[in-house]
């Protein structure tokens, strides 16, 4: 028999070392108190007695050196603002919305290394980097990526960067050194005029995302001199997997007002749970528990807008401090989301519009030629698949850098000598005319 679940579900893949989901000491104490009480799970339940790894100080989480909280705060705030900007533009109203703020932030951080003047200031404010100088930012990003990759045996995180430059265009060695040293970016020059160039870039994307995303560049216009790409791949096994035998058909009420039949997974056990005003949320950990999916479910089918309306920094902090251990039943659909978005408008609305303006942008730190560079596009693609075993996700952010002074691609000429013409045989070295003539009739 089919049953119904409300449509609005917010899913967050949260990494506790980012500071986004770090819970309070009281939360950890509550968890330990529950375990100390010796409460035994009932049949079919899972006992979870250890605190969330993210409750511990960084020194106890194997993070050495400790991460820079300024970057953690900047990335979290940027992610919330970007998500809000996309929703304000109508994204996620009825269709699915799925992004990796970290991927966008890393890609833009690399581009930021080539920005100067007002462009650098506007990007720093939009990204939250204005409290860090470039060296501090780059070092913090490097440490963050090191901390994130391969957190435990049941979770895989891979973060890769690449720069693809137009052959013949001169880039600043200082810019290339920074992206190579701090971001371990693979730097390649390509003949962008070759029809094979997009395929070469896309093969790298496909490899970096384990085949989840196979395309990010369709064509390369003549004004584009650089593609700057970040790719993130994630695969996490649930700390406690859902039993496929308990998965059944279920009705899911969609945001558009329809009903979709889904494969609904179910599990009973002890979870960290939040009972909010008009919503509830549950934490589903992966592997050793350093990473988790947080699912926020409004009480009413149409309640998602209200739930997200006040998703600011303070609300975020309060909500993640409110999770408490509790026995319960969780039902979550198997699902897959594929999302593609051009982020130019959203990022411009966040204050970095100058970076997209070919007449005002200043990326003089990228090149030694004096060419006027600007961000032509920021394309973001993300995919996630959730099933009984866990979650697999990938994201790619492609920043295309254009130049305003490049000559437009000339139309291919067609020369057909099928009527009278004048011709000259000339020695170009001496400007000597050896022969010259007119052909009026090839047969005459």
N, C-alpha and C positions, 0 to 999 in steps of 0.2 A: 504493500500500500504506500502510495506516495504521500509525503507530508510537505509542509512548507516552512521555509526559513526566510527571514527578512533579507532584503537584497544588499543593504549597505554594509560592507565590510572594509575596514581599512587594515592593510597588511603592511607591517614594517619589518624589514630585515635590519636588526639593530646589532651593532658591534659594541660591546660594553667598554672596550678600551678607548673608544672615541669619546667617552664621556656622555654620549647621547642617552644611554640607558643605565647609567650608574645609579644604583638604589642607595637609600640612606642606611646609616648604621642601624637605625631602629628596625629597618626591614630585615637586615641580616640577623639581628637579635631575635626578631619574631620567628624567623625560620629555625634558628638554633633552639629556641625555647620549645617549639613544637616537637623537634626531634628529641630534646631532652625529656620531654614528657612521656616518651616511649609509646606514643600512639601507634598501634599496629594497623596496617591497611586492611580493609575488608577485602573479601574475595573479588578479584578482578581489578583491584586498585594497585597503583604503583607508589611505593614509599619514596619520597625525595627528602632526605634529611640534610644534605649538604647545602650551604648557602650559595647564592649566585656568585660565580667567580668575579663578576664585576663589582661586588660589594667590597672586595679586598683592595688595599692600597696597591698602586702600581708596582711597588717593590716586591710584593708578594705574588704578583701575577706573572713574574718572569719578564717584565718589561725593563730592559736595561739598555741605554739610559731611560729614565722615566720620560714619558711623552710630554710635549709642551702643551699645557692646558690652553694656551692662547689659540693654538691651531685647532684643537678639539672644539673649542667654543666657536671659532670662526666657521668651521665646516658645518657644525650643527645648525647655527643660525642661517648660514647660506642655504642649506638644504631646506629648511622650513620656509624661507622667503621664496626660493625658486618654486617649491611645490605650490605655495599660495599664489604666486604669479601665474603659473600655468592654469590653476583652477579659475582664477579671475578672468582668464582669456577664454574660458569655456571648456578647457580640457577636463576630462573626468566627470563631466556633468551626467552623461549617460553612457559614454564609452569608458573603457578601462584606462587607467593612468598608472604608469610604472616607470620610475627613473632611478638612476644611481647618482645622487648628489656628489658622492665622492669622486666618481669618474669625471664629472663636469669640473669639479674643483681642481683636480690634479691637472687636467688638460689646460684649464685657464691659468693655473699657476705657472706652467711652462711658458705659455704665451706672455704672461706678466713679466717674465725675465727679459723680454725684449721690448717692453713698453717704457716710455719715458714721459716726462712732463705731466700735463693734465690727464693724459690717457692712463698713465700709471696710477695717478691719484684716484681717478674714478673707478678703475678696476679694483684697487685696494679697498676702497669703501664698499663696493658692491660685494666683494668676496669676503670681507671681514679681515683682510690682511693688514689694515692700516696700523695695527699695533706691533707689527713685525717688520724688521728690515729684510731685504732680499736674502741675505745670508742666513738669517734666522729662519725665515720661511722655508728655504730650500732644505736646510738641515732637518727641520721639523717634519717636512713631508717625507724625507728619506727615512727618518726614524719611524714614522707612522706606517709606511709601507712595509718596513721590516717587521714591525710588530704584528701587522695584520696577516701576513702570509703564513700559511700552514700552522694555524693555532693549535691543532691537535690531530690525532690520527683519523678522526671521523669527519674532519672538515678540511676542505681544500679551498684556498683563496689564492688566486694568481693575479698580479697587477703588472701590466706591461705598457710601455710607452714607445712611440716611434715618431720620427720626423722624416718626411719625404719631401725633398727639395727639388725644384726644377733645375735640370742640368743647364749649366751655363750662368745661373744666377749666383751672385756672391753673398754668402751669409757671414755674419760676424763670428769669428772663432770663439770669442768670449761667450756668446749666446750658446753656441754648440757645445762648448765645454761644460757650461752649467747644466744643460739638459742631459748631457751624457753622464756627468759625474753624479749629480744629485738624483736624477730621475731614471738613470740607466736606460735612456732612450736609444733605440737603434736608429742610426742616422744614415739615410740612403739618398743618393741622387738618382733621379729618373728622367728619362725623356718624356715629359708630360704630353708632348705632341703625338706620341705613339699610342695607337688604340689599345695596346696591351698594358699601359700604365695603370688604369683603374684595377685591372685584374690582379696585378702584382700587389697593390695595396690591399685589396680584398682578401688575397690569400693569407697575408699576415693577420688580418682581422679574424679570419676563419680559424687559423691556428691558435691565436691568442685566446679565443673564446670557446675552444674545444668543439667547434662546429655549430655552436648555438646561433652565432651571427655570421653570415657569410658575405655580407655586402654592406658597405657604408659609402662608397664613392661610385657614382654612376658614370660621370664624365668629368673632365678637367678643363674648364674654360681657359682661354689664353691668358687671362689676367692673374690666374692663381699661380703663385710661386712656391707655396709651402702647404703641406697637409701635416698637421700636428695632432697625433691620435693617442688617446688613452683607451685601454681595454681592461676590463675587470671580469674575472670568472670566479664563480662561487659554487661549491657543491657541499652541502651539509647533510649528514644523516641525523635523523631525529634521535635525541637521547633515548626516547622510548618510541618505537615505531608504531604506526597504526596497523592493526590486524586487517589484512585485505578481506578476510572472511566476514568482517563486520561492515564492509562498505556496501551501500545499497543506493538505489535510485532515490532521488529526493527532488522536490520542487524548490527552485530558487527564484524568488521574486526579483526581477531586474529593475534597474533604475528607470528604464523606459516604460515601465508599467506592464511588461509581459511576464511570462513564466518560462524558465528554462529547466529541463531535467538534467541534474548533475549526479555524479558519483560521489555520494556523501560518505566521508570517512568518519569513524567515531572511536573514541577511547575514553575510558574512565580511569581516574587516578588523582594524584595530588599535584596541583599546579600553583604557580603564583598568579593570583587573580586580582583584578581591580573592579570594584563596584562603584561606578561613577554616577553623575547626575544625568540620567537619560541614556546611559550606555554602560557596557561592561567590557572588560578586556582580559586577555589571558596571555601568558608567556609560554611559548613552546621552545624549549632549548634544543640546541644541536650538540652532539658530541660531548665534550667535557663540560659544557655549560657556559663557555665564554661568549658564545653567540646564541642568539635566539630570534625567533619570529614573534612579534607582538601583534595580536589581532584585536582591533577595536571594533565592537559591534554595537550600533545604536539599538535602543529598545524598539524603535518604530522603523518601518520600512523606509520612510522618507526622512529619517533623522540624521543622515550623514552630513548634510550641509551645516546643520547647527553644531554637530560634533566638531567639525573642522573650522568653524568660523573663528574660534578663539585659540587656534593652534599657534600660540606665540611661545617665546622662550620660557616665560614664567609658567605658563600652563603645562608646557612639555615637562619641565622639571618637577612640578607638583604631581603630575600623573605618574611619572616613573618612580617617584618616591612612595606612591600609594599601593603598590602591589604587595599582596600578602599571601602566604601559603594557605591553600584551601582544597579540600576534596571536591571533585566535581566531574561532570561529563562534558566532553568536548566533541563537537561535530564540525568538521571543516571539509569543504568540497575539494576534490581534486581539480586543479585548474592550471591553465597556461595563458600567459599574457605576452603579447608581442606589441611593443610600443615604439613609435618613431615620431620625433618632433624636431622642428627647426626652432632653436632657442633664441634667435636674434631679438625678437620682440620682448620676450620675458626678461632677458638680460638687460636690454636697453631700458625697460621700465624699472629695473633695479638700480639704475644709475650709471651704467657703463656704455651708454649710447654712443659716446664719442669714439669708442674703439671701432665701431662699425661705419663711421663716417670717413670716406676716403679723402675728404678735404680737410679734416681736422685731426685724424688719428695720428699718433706718434709712436711708431714701433722702430725707431731709429736704432735701437739696441740689437735688432735682428740682423742688420745688414751694414756693410761698409760702403755701399754704393751711393748712399744718399737718396735712394728711391723711397717714394711715399707708400708705405705699407699700411694696411688696415685689415680688420677681420671681415671677411666676406660672408662667412656663415659658421654657425656652431650647430652641428647636426648631432642629435643624441638618439641612440637606438638601444632598447633594453628588452630582455626576454626573461621570463621566470616560469618555471614549471614546478608544481607542488603535487606530491603523491604520498603514498603510505610510507615510503622509505625516507623521504626527506625533501630537500629543495635543491634545484639546480637553477642558477641564474647567471646572466652575463649582461654587460653593458659596454657600449663603445661611444666615445665622444670624439668627433672629428672637427677640428678647427681649421678652416681653409683661410689662408692668408693671401690677400690679393695686393696687387701693386697698381697704383693709379696711372703711372707714367709709362706702362708698357704699351707698345703699339698694338692696335687691334689686329687680329689674325686676318691676313689678306685673302681675298677670294682667289681661288685657283684660276689662273688664266687659261684661255684656249686659243691657240694660234693656228689658223688654217690658211695656208698660202694658196688659195684657189682663184686668185685674180691677180692682175699685174702688180708688180712690186719693184722696189729699188733695193739694190744690195751693194755691199762694199766688202772688199777683202783688205784688211788693215793690220799693220804691225803695231800692236798696242804699246810696245816698248819705246818706239821712236815716233809714233803718231804718223807713220808713213802709209799712204794709201797706195796699195799695190794694184788693186783693180777696183772698178766700180761699174755698175751697169743698171739696166732696167730690163725686166722680163715682162713682155706683153703677151707673148705666145710661146709656150714651151715647145711647140712643134715647129716653130718658124725658124 
